[in-house]
């Protein structure tokens, strides 16, 4: 898939919208909990990708995975941490708390990209990270005060793995290595499924739960995660991480509307700063390209 920078930005926005439905859908589960939720979502992600990847990349994609490079397996490991930690954190704390914690991603991605590939971060992106970080900090202080430390610590694994993943993609691009990391999403889903299976037993999910988790596996994980890897070929790691902050806003709003998880005033105020930083960063980037 060939993308211009502008199209990659809009595609990444669509990706974050699809990612953001996890919280509200999870709140409507009847019996499935914790690791069982993660197992079933990863299971349906694997099933979806086994159909999607051969359709778009040909039947040889599975053979390429078996001959995969260390970069492919490292990326797959990062995806597995993201898949597992995110869903487990949602069962331990509020949607807002999980999403706010994940929002340290841009700063981590910027620092990793600078250390790993010497990427010079534009001043506008640094400014956006600072402003967005201010908004995140204002929300984070209130969320963490609720005594939900375990969920917060688990959620922190998500931006750490994401920043590593995006930086890996950028490092390969900087070295002129056109390695296809889209199959790494499938590798990550398989690892997540297998590692959570023992803890998921015995299964308690109802038919209603299975339907919702199948929806998450396809629409919330398989499709957007594969598209995010495609976006990473065009967008810089800090820029992807910054755009991914939209998941915070979308996720909180959807949980508010669909599950009655009303965010605090601190969340609303901080979210406004995040959106403002994103809009300003992308507007300045568009003006420079124009």
N, C-alpha and C positions, 0 to 999 in steps of 0.2 A: 504494500500500500504506500503510494507516494503522497506526501503531505507537504503543503506550504506551512510556514510558521503560523499564520492566522488560522488555517483549518485545524492545525494540531492543537491550538489553544481552545477552539470551540469543541473539538472532540474530547479534550481532557475535561472540559466543563461537563459534558454529557457523561463522561466516565464517573466523575465525582457524584453526579446526581444518582446514577445507578448504584454506586457504592453506598450511598447514604440511606437506602431503604432498609438496611440490616436492622437498625435499632427498632424501628416501628414494627417491622414484621416479627422480630423476636419477642416483643411484648405481647403478641397475640398467640404465642404457643401455649398449648394446654398442659402437656405433661413432660415434654422433653426438656432436659436441663443440662447445663454445663458441657461436659465433654461429649455427651450424646448429640447436642446441638451442633458442635463442631464437626463430629464424625459425619453426620448426615449431610451437612452442607458441603463438606469436602467430597463425600461420596458422589453427590449429584453434580458437583463441579467436574470431577473426573469423568463421569458419564457424558456430560455435555461436551467437554473438550475432546473426548475420543471421537465425537461426531464432527465437531467444528474444525479441529486442526487438519484432519485428512481432507476435508472438503475444500479448505482454503489453501493448504500447502502440499496437497498430494498425499498418496498412501505411504510414501517413504518417510513421512515425518516421524513415525514411531521407531524406524530403524536408525534415524539420525539421533534420536534420544539415547538409544543404546550405545551409540558411538560418541556420545556427548563429551564436550570439552569440560575441563574443570570449571570454567566460567559458567557453563550451563547448570552444573550441579550446585555451584555456590549460589547462583540466582534462585534455583529451585528451593534450596534450603532457606533463603531469605523469604520467599513466598510462603513456605510452610509455617515459619514463625509468625508472619503477618496474619495468615488465615486462622491459626490456632489461638494466638494471644488475643486477637480482636474479639472473637466470639466468647471465649472464656471470660474476658473482662466485662462483656455486656451482661453476663449472668451474675457478676459480683458487684456491679455498681451501676449508676445511672448512665443513660445514653450520653447526656451532656458531659459527664465526667470523663468517659472514655474518649469522646471526640476532642475535648479540650486538651487532654493529655497527649493525644496524637499530634497536636498542632505544633509541637516543638520540631516537627519534621524539617521545615525549611532551614532552620538554623543548623541542624545536624547535617543536612544535605550540603549546605554551603561550605561548612567547615571540612567535611569529608572530601568534597570536590576540590577544594583548594589544596588539601594535603595530598590527595592521591594523584591529581592530574595538573595541579598548578593553575586551575581555572581562576581567572581574574573576575571577581564578581562585580558587575556594574554598580555604580553608586546608587542608582534608582532601586536596584534589587535589595541592596543593604538597607536603604531607607524603608522599603516596604516590609522587610523582615523585622526591623526595629518597631515600626508602628504596629504590625500584626502581633509581634511578641508582647507589646504593651497590652493589647486587647486580650490576648490569651492569658497573660499573667493576672489581669483583673478578674477573669472568669475562674482561673485555676485556684486562686486563693479561697474563693467561696466554696468551690466544689470539694477541695481536699479537706476543708474544715468539717465536712460531714462524717468524718471517721471512716472513709471508704478507701483506706490505704492499699489494701490488697489488690483491689480492682485497678487502682491507679498504677501500681507497679507493674502489673501484668500488661496493662494498656501501653505502658512506656516501651515495651518490647517492639511494638508495631512501628513507630517512627524510626527506631534504631535500625530495624531490619530494612525498612523502606529506603532510608537514606543510603544504606550500604548497597542496596539493589540498584538504585538510580545511578549512583556513582560508578558502580561496576560497568553499567551500560555506557556511560560517558567515557570511561577509561578505555574501553574497547574501541569506541569511535575515535578517540584521540590518537590511538595507535594504528588506525587504519584497518582494523579487523572487523569485518562485517559479519559478526556472529549473530545468528538468529536466536534470540532468547525468548521468543514467544512460547516455545514448548516448555520452557522452565516453569511456566504457570501450571502446566499439567504435572510436572515433577513435584512441585510444591504441594499440589492438592493430594497427590498420592502419598507423600510423606506425612502430611497432616492426617489423612484418613487412617493410615496404618498405625501411627503413634497414638492416636486418640481412641482406637477401637477397644483396647483392653479396659480403659477407664469408662467407656461408654456402656459396657455391659452391666446388668441386663437392660435391654432396650425397653423404654417406657413410652416412646413417642406414639401418639394417636395418628389415625389416618389424616386428620386435619393438620397435625404437626408436620407429617411427612410431605404433604402438599406444599406447605409454606416453605419448608427447607429445600424442596426441589426448586421452588421459585428463586430462592436465594442462590442456590448452586449455579443456576443458569444466568439469571438476569443481574444478580448482585455481585457475582464473582467471576464466572467463566468469561462472559463477554467483555465486561469492562476491564478486567485484569489483562486480557490479551491486547485490548486496544491501548491500554496504558503503556505497554511495552513498545507498541508501534509509535506512540507519541514521544517516547524517550529517545527515539532516533533523531527527532527534530528539535525538541526542546531541551534546554540545559537542565541539569539535575536540580539546582536551586529553584528554577522556574517551575518545574513540575511539582516540586514539594510545595511551592507557594500556591499554585493552582489547586493542589489537593486539599488546601485549607477550606475550600468551598464545601467539602464534605461535612465539615463541622457545622456550618450554617444550615445546609440542606437537612442534615440529620437531626439537628435540634428542632427545626421547624416541623419536620415530618413527625417526630416523636410527640411534639406538642399537639399537633392537629389530630394525629391518628391514635395516640396512646395516652393522652392527657398528662404527659410529663411536662408540666409548665416550667419553663426556664426562669431563672431569677433575673432581676434587673441587671445584675453584673454580667450575666451571660449575654443579654441583649445589647448592652453597651459595648462589651468587648467584641461581640460579633460585628457590630457596625464598624469598628476600627479595622477588623480583618477584611471585610468586604471593601472598605475604602482603600486599604493598602493594595489589594489585588487589582482593583479598577485603575488606580493611579499607575501602578507598575506596568500593566499591559498597555495603557494609553500612551505612556511615555515611550515604551518600546515600539509601538505602532508609529508614533510620530518620527522616531529616529529612522525606522526602516523606510518611511515615506519620504 
